[in-house]
Amino acid sequence: MPGPGGDVVLSEIVDDDVEAVVALWRACGLTRPWNDPYRDLADARLGETSTVLVGRAARDLPALGDGAADSDDAGPGDVVVRAGEVVATAMAGVDGHRGWLYYVAVDPRLQGCGTGRAVVVAAEAWLAARGARAVRLMVRSTNEAVRGFYERLGYVDQDCVVLGRPLGAPDARDAGR
Ligand SMILES: CC(C)(COP(=O)(O)OP(=O)(O)OC[C@H]1O[C@@H](n2cnc3c(N)ncnc32)[C@H](O)[C@@H]1OP(=O)(O)O)[C@@H](O)C(=O)NCCC(=O)NCCS
């Protein structure tokens, strides 16, 4: 699966990606103290109806996107991402009724140049190939800024309130959230 402009190649996660994926989620502010990202990753990789798609730099890349300004150690055109580095993710799973997306993330140095769209489109295709006829995702109320991104991709407010409770004995992961 080639990414935007051939700069990012998308495929399913492999064992060697785990540390880089968790680091990317942390850099993108997607981890929470009550969710162990390693366990989330392991759970998603367990079944045949869920996965984590990973985008890797197809070649050495300069900071391309809006995050370029944050790369204060690098000058214009300097390589900041090495070929093969993990730069994007999307966790996808079919729950027997719909497809769901989690952990959509793009390396801040490459944001704003089509990688987010590419990884979401790839995850949608992965879900559709496994029978999902609709896709849903949750956006934290503290992450209002990202709604414009999903709207550009055709996502609309489903006019639902998400309710939840832990199952089984509470643990540090769930803590009632
Ligand atoms: C959200 C995120 C994945 C977007 O990735 P990206 O590579 O920057 O997005 P793209 O460049 O592919 O943008 C796709 C389209 O959305 C638009 N877009 C991107 N972010 C936007 C925003 N915050 N508001 C409005 N539009 C936005 C782009 O302009 C582009 O429009 P176009 O295709 O019509 O030109 C990335 O910003 C990110 O990792 N954020 C931090 C983690 C996060 O919040 N994830 C979502 C959790 S629910």
The ligand as a MOL file (V3000), in Angstrom:
LIG
                    3D

  0  0  0     0  0            999 V3000
M  V30 BEGIN CTAB
M  V30 COUNTS 48 50 0 0 0
M  V30 BEGIN ATOM
M  V30 1 C -5.2730 13.8400 13.0140 0
M  V30 2 C -4.0410 13.4580 12.2160 0
M  V30 3 C -3.9340 11.9320 12.1520 0
M  V30 4 C -4.1580 14.0180 10.7910 0
M  V30 5 O -3.0520 13.5670 10.0420 0
M  V30 6 P -2.4510 14.4860 8.8660 0
M  V30 7 O -1.4410 13.6770 8.1350 0
M  V30 8 O -2.0020 15.7670 9.4440 0
M  V30 9 O -3.7520 14.7520 7.9560 0
M  V30 10 P -3.7990 14.9240 6.3790 0
M  V30 11 O -2.6510 15.7870 5.9540 0
M  V30 12 O -3.9070 13.5910 5.7310 0
M  V30 13 O -5.1460 15.7230 6.2190 0
M  V30 14 C -6.2480 15.2180 5.4520 0
M  V30 15 C -7.2090 16.3660 5.2330 0
M  V30 16 O -7.7050 16.8420 6.4930 0
M  V30 17 C -7.4050 18.2110 6.6570 0
M  V30 18 N -7.0720 18.3900 8.0680 0
M  V30 19 C -6.0700 17.8090 8.7510 0
M  V30 20 N -6.1040 18.1650 10.0510 0
M  V30 21 C -7.1550 19.0260 10.1550 0
M  V30 22 C -7.7150 19.7470 11.2410 0
M  V30 23 N -7.2150 19.6610 12.4860 0
M  V30 24 N -8.8040 20.5280 11.0070 0
M  V30 25 C -9.3270 20.6170 9.7590 0
M  V30 26 N -8.8500 19.9220 8.6810 0
M  V30 27 C -7.7700 19.1590 8.8940 0
M  V30 28 C -6.2360 18.4890 5.7400 0
M  V30 29 O -6.1930 19.8410 5.3600 0
M  V30 30 C -6.5440 17.5650 4.5780 0
M  V30 31 O -7.5220 18.1360 3.7440 0
M  V30 32 P -7.5010 17.8330 2.1470 0
M  V30 33 O -7.2010 16.3610 1.9540 0
M  V30 34 O -8.8550 18.1800 1.7050 0
M  V30 35 O -6.4040 18.6820 1.6210 0
M  V30 36 C -2.7580 14.0630 12.8640 0
M  V30 37 O -2.9340 15.4670 12.9700 0
M  V30 38 C -2.4460 13.5090 14.2290 0
M  V30 39 O -1.7510 12.4930 14.3390 0
M  V30 40 N -2.9160 14.1670 15.3060 0
M  V30 41 C -2.5920 13.7600 16.6670 0
M  V30 42 C -3.2610 12.4680 17.0460 0
M  V30 43 C -4.7850 12.5620 17.0060 0
M  V30 44 O -5.3840 13.4890 17.5250 0
M  V30 45 N -5.3990 11.5280 16.3980 0
M  V30 46 C -6.8360 11.4120 16.3060 0
M  V30 47 C -7.3890 10.7170 17.4950 0
M  V30 48 S -9.1920 10.5810 17.3920 0
M  V30 END ATOM
M  V30 BEGIN BOND
M  V30 1 1 1 2
M  V30 2 1 2 3
M  V30 3 1 2 4
M  V30 4 1 2 36
M  V30 5 1 4 5
M  V30 6 1 5 6
M  V30 7 2 6 7
M  V30 8 1 6 8
M  V30 9 1 6 9
M  V30 10 1 9 10
M  V30 11 2 10 11
M  V30 12 1 10 12
M  V30 13 1 10 13
M  V30 14 1 13 14
M  V30 15 1 14 15
M  V30 16 1 15 16
M  V30 17 1 15 30
M  V30 18 1 16 17
M  V30 19 1 17 18
M  V30 20 1 17 28
M  V30 21 1 18 19
M  V30 22 1 18 27
M  V30 23 2 19 20
M  V30 24 1 20 21
M  V30 25 1 21 22
M  V30 26 2 21 27
M  V30 27 1 22 23
M  V30 28 2 22 24
M  V30 29 1 24 25
M  V30 30 2 25 26
M  V30 31 1 26 27
M  V30 32 1 28 29
M  V30 33 1 28 30
M  V30 34 1 30 31
M  V30 35 1 31 32
M  V30 36 2 32 33
M  V30 37 1 32 34
M  V30 38 1 32 35
M  V30 39 1 36 37
M  V30 40 1 36 38
M  V30 41 2 38 39
M  V30 42 1 38 40
M  V30 43 1 40 41
M  V30 44 1 41 42
M  V30 45 1 42 43
M  V30 46 2 43 44
M  V30 47 1 43 45
M  V30 48 1 45 46
M  V30 49 1 46 47
M  V30 50 1 47 48
M  V30 END BOND
M  V30 END CTAB
M  END
